[in-house]
Amino acid sequence: MAKVFDELENMLRQTQAWGTSLTAREMQAQLTALTHNLMLGYEQDVEDRRRAQRMEVMLCQCRRERTPPSRLMLLVRSATQRSVKFIRWLRQSLRDRLAEGLAVARLKTLYARL
């Protein structure tokens, strides 16, 4: 708990907890963590949209010039998607405490959709 309040104090310039009880401090820490995760999710969504727009611009330009899209650009995008999916899979598998066989089966399913 102390580490959460150190982060809160340093990054958000919050100098004191809302209450003195353990329950109040836990609620504040949970709200801070929830807010942080929501902001990360929003940031990722915005970045995904920007990436999709850049890809669409590149593909439109290739169609106008009647040239094939750069294979390297398509591979880089695919590799990025794979690494993000892997990290999300790992985080979820650890959080859910999945058995190795079930976790690997989920990973295969994710990569089959790529």
N, C-alpha and C positions, 0 to 999 in steps of 0.2 A: 504494500500500500504506500509506503514512503516514497518509492520510486515514481509511482503515478503522480503524487503530489509535487515531487521535484520537477517532473516534466510539465505539469500544469503550471507551476510557478514560473519556470523558465520560458516556455514557449508561448503561453497564453497570457503571461504577465498577471496571473492570478496569485495574489499574495496570501490569501487565507482560505480555509475551507468554509463551506456554507454553515456548517454546524460543528459541534464538538463531539457529538456521539459517534460511535463506530458506524452505526447505520447511516447517518448523514454523510459521513466520509465515503462509505462504500457506494452510496447512491450517486454522489458527485463523481466518483471515479468511473462508475459504470456509464453515466451520461457522457462523460468526457470520452471514454473509449468508443461508445456508440457514435457520437458525433464525428470523431476522427475516422472511423470506418466508413460512415456515410459519405464523408468528404472524399475519401480515397476512391470509393465506388463511383461517385460523380465525376471525379477527375479522370478515372479510367474510361468512363462512358464518353466524355468529351474527346479524349485522345483517340478512342476507337472511331468516332465519327470523323474526326480530322483525317485520320489515316485512310478511311474509306473515301473521303472526298479527294485526297491526293491521288489515290489509286484510280479513281474515276477520271480525273483530269489527265493522268498519264495515258489511260486507255483511249480516251477521246482523241488525244493528240496523236496516238499511234494510228487510229482509224483515219484521221484526216491526212496523215502523211503516208498512209497505206504501208506501214511497216509493222512487223510483229513487235509486241511488247518485249521489253528487256527481260530475258529469262532470269537474270541475276536479281532484278527487282521482285519478281514473283517468288523466287526462292527465299529471299530475305524475309518477305512477308510471311511465307509459310513457316520458316524457322522461328520467327517471332511468335506466331500463333502457337506453335508446338511448345515452346518454352513456357509461355504463360499458362497453357493448359496443364503442363506438367507440374508447375508450381502450385496451381490451384488444386490439382488432384492430390498432391502430396500433403498440402495443408489440410484438406478435407479428410483424407485418410487418417492422418494423425489425430485430428480432432475427434473423428468418429471411432477411433481405435479399432480399425478394421483388421481382420486377419489378412495375412499376406496374399493368400489365394484370391480372396474377394477384392482386395485393393488392386491387384494386377488385372483381374477381370474388368474392373471399372476403367482402368487405364487403357486397356485394349479397346473398349467400347468408345472411349473418347477419341483415340487416334483413328478409329475406323470412320468417324464422322468428319475428319479433317480433309 
